[in-house]
């Protein structure tokens, strides 16, 4: 597990090294994690806007967040709706396209060097209580994507790419990574993580509820993943797959009329 650094090009530290670092004050550590740099102006904007607007209810809250939250992000298109109770970490590394809806209690988190980040494409929807977390990695969500409620999309030192017009139902887990456990003389939590590069999901994919898409997997264009599936290997274009682990059962192309 790694932690963000400021823009002064400090080396990335492990969680335990970061927590025990005596060279940084508590305020500086807070800035490194939450803001991503140690500029006082950025900290002041973040604190003011999140303090007064994060839990501002009703239409007034929606209006003020739409107008003012754009100051926190790398870029925000017009007509973006930010719900109530958002949790934001390093929003200056996040870009959000025109017409997106970020529902209530969503967690958008980037941690790491300047190469880490997140892009949410035009007219996409992130459902209530969902988490998008990029730690020393990148999350790229296409246009007109729907992420259901209570989903978790996470990467560590990898890239998650979700194509256009993808539908992800509620309670899905996409990405993540694996902890090293080679040694027994130190706790697993101190051995770091292994990344298989992230997850790639093609255009026009439908993923049913309660699915787990493991790190390193590619799901092809037009595929369908049945509910409660564990996907730990690649799924070809237009396949229909389900199970634990997910197995290809048929192809959507089988039913096409012949000429």
Buried (B, 14 or more C-beta within 10 A) or exposed (E): BBBBBBBEEBEBBBEEEBEEBEEBEEEEBEBBBBBBBBBEEBBEBBEEBBEEBBEBEEEEBBEBBBEBBBBBBBEBBEEBBBBBBBEBBBBBBBBBBBBBBBBBBBBBBBBBBBEBBBBBBBBBBBBBBBBBBBBBBBBBBBBBBBBBBBBBBBBBBBBBBBBBBBBBBBBBBBBBBEEEEEEEEEEEEBBBBBBBBBBBBBBBBBBBBBBBBBBBBBBBBBBBBBBBBBBBEBBBBBBBBBBEEBEBEEBEEEEEEEE
